[in-house]
Amino acid sequence: PHGGLKVQSTIPNAEVFLRSNGTAYQVGTSATVLARPRTPEDIDTWLALLPSEHLRVSGRLEPARGGTRDAAVLMVRDTPTLVGGPSVLQSVAGHLRADLRDAVSTLPAEEAGVLPALTDGDTSHEPRDIADALKRSGLTYLTVVSGENLVFLSAALLPAARWIGLRGRAITGATVVLVLGFTLLARPGPPM
């Protein structure tokens, strides 16, 4: 594996193919896919995947690990094959995340990797030494999107909404749109 990197994703209703005998199995609940990319290009392929994309992967099927509702764990070493694109909303959110990474790309590497992690939980370009330092110091929560992020966004929304003339239910509606939009942008995931 390249640098020992693991990519983990929970894929609901995954259709799992086994290479050993060519038999296809439909998993009725969810399966966790653990990938160990072999090259930097493979890493980029896995990290560029968007929620709602349809993939074909092959690997070794293992029993689910304790404490999860997963039906199985699929250990993958190969690059996934994209068989269906993301939904329109996930595509737009993916472009916004990419635009943020592009906007910070002129910053030094540490700042360019950390800023997206702090704003929308995108740790794909966070330097390994920074991630390790955050872990050692117990500060990894800073790069996890949480309700605190929504509090800050809502606090910024309220004066702006009042300034443009929104009142009452319109402010509530704007807050709901903000929460749903931010959730889409930050990609909900399983708890850490």
N, C-alpha and C positions, 0 to 999 in steps of 0.2 A: 504494500500500500504506500501511496505517496505521502510521506510525512506522518503516517498513522492517522490521517484524517478520516473521521467517520461522518457520514451524512445520514440523518435519521428523519423519517417522515412516517406519519400514520396515514394510511390510505384506506378509506372506507370502501367496503364491498369490492376489494381487490380480486381480480381474476389472476390466479397464480398458475404459472406453467412450470412443470418440473422437467428438467432436461434428461434426467436419468431414464425415464421411460416414456417421455413424450405425452403423458396423460395430463389433461387440463382439469384443474379443480376450481370450483367457484367457492370462495370463502364467503360465508353468509354474514359475517359481522365485519370486523376490521382486521387488518394485518399491519404490523410494523415492518417497514423495510429499512434494513441497515445496510448501507453501501460503503464499501472501501474502495474509493477511486484509485486507479493505478497511475494516472498521469495528471499533470496540472489541467490539461484540457478536459479530462473526465470530471475533475473537481468543478470546473466552470460550468460544465453541462448540468451537473446535479444542482448546483447553486442557482442556476438560471431558471429552474423549473418553477412554474406558477401553480397555485391552487386551482383545481378544476381541470387541469390538463390530464389527458388520458395517455398512459404509458404502457409499454410492454417491457418487462424486465424478466430476467431469469436468474436463478440462484439456488441456494440450498434452503429448503424449508425446515424450520425447527419448531419445537413446541413453544407455545407462548410463555413468556416469563411471568412469574407471579406478580400479583398486584395490578394486572391490566385486564381489560375486557377483550384483548386481542385474541383471535382464533389461532394465530401463528406469527412467527417471525421469519422473514425472508432475508437471508444473507446474500447480498448482491455484490459482485465484483465488476460486472460489465457496465457499460454506458447504457442508460435507458433509451428506448426507441419511442419517439413521440408518435402516437397514433391519433391524437385528437387535441386540438388547441384549447386554450382556456376560454372561459366565458368572457363576454364583453366587459363586465365589471372588473374581473380579475386582470384582464389585459390592460385596462386603464390604470388600475392600481399598480400593476407591474411597471408601466411606463412612468408613473409618478415616482416610484421608488428609484428607478434607473435615472430619472432626471435629478433627483436629490444626490445620488452618487456622482453624477456628472458635474453637478454644481460645486461639489466639494473636492473634486479631483485635482484642482490646482493647489489645494492645501497640502502641507506636509503629510506623509503617509499615516502617521498616528492620528492626526486630527481628521483626515479624510475617512479613516476607518471607524473612528469613534463617533463622529457626529451622526451618521445614519443610525448607529446602534442606539444612541441616546434618544433620537427623535421618533423613530418608528420600529425599533427593535431589529433592524437589518444588521446582523453581525457578520455578513458574508465577507466583508473586507477589513474586519477588525484585526489589527496585528496580533499575532499569537502571544507575544510577550505582554501586551496590554490585557488580553483575555486572561492569561495566567495570573497576572498581578491582581486583577479584579477578583478572581476566584480565591487567591490566597488571602486577600484582605477582607473577604466577605462582602464585596460590593457588586457582585454580579447582578443584583436587582436593578442597578442603574441602567442596564442594557436590556431589561425585560419590560415590555410594554405592560402597564398596569392601570388601575383605576386612577392613580395619581396623574398620569398623563392626561386622562380625560378631565380631571378636575382643573388642571392648568388650561387646557383648551377651552373648557366651558367658561372659566373665569375670563379668558380673553374674548370669548364670543359675546358675553352679556353686554359689556359697554358698547361694543361694535353694533350689536343688534339694536340697542336702544338709540344709538346715534343715527342709524338709518331709519328709525321710526317703528320698529317692531315692538309690539306690546303683548302681554298675556300669552294666549295660546300660540301665537306666532313665534314667540321666543322659545316656548316648549318644543314646537315643531322644528325650529332651527337647531335646537340642542339635540333632538333625536336624529336629525340628518347628520349632524356633526359626529355623534357617537357611532352611527352606522358607517359613515364614510371613513372614520379613523380606524374602526375595526376592520374594514375591508383593506385599507392601506397597510395596517400593521400585521395582518394575517393572524387570525386566531389560531391557537394551537393547544396541544395538551399541556397541562400544568407541568412545571419543571420538577 
